[in-house]
């Protein structure tokens, strides 16, 4: 599946309007640990390897150029076998062994409280992170790369219909964490044109 999403920072009024009439799907708390090596070889390519409550996931960018990006589009690999295949490491005994061999270690740990909603076919996540950052994401899943632009346009139209217009670049939680906690890593992402 390909996740197409756009991040927003909402005013209380915008949040209220967005969830008005939405189906509340629940609230959960989870811990993400993100992995990379000391050269930031994954994140400088906009590749995000994380363990969410102990389950590994890999997000790979579909749109390669940050300059052309209107919103985030990632292919998600959600099991160890797929992740090892992506890295051409299918012969590794386990994902954990592969991480050790590549010297991929956690560079940040974030605890998120997420409220999930569904409205008009779109997923809405309202996140509060343990380092004082709040974020909203409107997302749409597609199984076909040819439908990415259609999904992108639909998300923007849905946001505008709910009086949410965002001209500014909104940083994701990991990038914001790095901006406030690890300027060397943050600058490396700017230099690699992963972050504007």
Rosetta blueprint (number, residue, H / E / L):
1 X L
2 X E
3 X E
4 X E
5 X E
6 X E
7 X E
8 X E
9 X L
10 X L
11 X L
12 X H
13 X H
14 X H
15 X H
16 X H
17 X H
18 X H
19 X H
20 X L
21 X L
22 X L
23 X E
24 X E
25 X E
26 X E
27 X E
28 X E
29 X E
30 X E
31 X E
32 X E
33 X E
34 X E
35 X E
36 X E
37 X L
38 X L
39 X L
40 X L
41 X L
42 X L
43 X H
44 X H
45 X H
46 X L
47 X L
48 X E
49 X E
50 X E
51 X E
52 X E
53 X L
54 X L
55 X E
56 X E
57 X E
58 X E
59 X E
60 X E
61 X E
62 X L
63 X L
64 X L
65 X L
66 X L
67 X L
68 X L
69 X L
70 X L
71 X L
72 X E
73 X E
74 X E
75 X E
76 X E
77 X E
78 X L
79 X L
80 X H
81 X H
82 X H
83 X H
84 X H
85 X H
86 X H
87 X L
88 X L
89 X L
90 X L
91 X L
92 X L
93 X L
94 X L
95 X H
96 X H
97 X H
98 X H
99 X H
100 X H
101 X H
102 X H
103 X L
104 X L
105 X E
106 X E
107 X E
108 X E
109 X E
110 X E
111 X E
112 X E
113 X E
114 X E
115 X E
116 X E
117 X E
118 X E
119 X E
120 X L
121 X L
122 X E
123 X E
124 X E
125 X E
126 X E
127 X E
128 X E
129 X E
130 X L
131 X L
132 X L
133 X L
134 X E
135 X E
136 X E
137 X E
138 X E
139 X E
140 X E
141 X E
142 X E
143 X L
144 X L
145 X H
146 X H
147 X H
148 X H
149 X H
150 X H
151 X H
152 X H
153 X H
154 X H
155 X H
156 X H
157 X H
158 X H
159 X H
160 X H
161 X H
162 X L
163 X L
164 X L
165 X L
166 X L
167 X L
168 X L
169 X L
170 X L
171 X L
172 X L
173 X H
174 X H
175 X H
176 X H
177 X H
178 X H
179 X H
180 X H
181 X H
182 X L
183 X H
184 X H
185 X H
186 X H
187 X H
188 X H
189 X H
190 X H
191 X H
192 X L
193 X L
194 X L
195 X L
196 X L
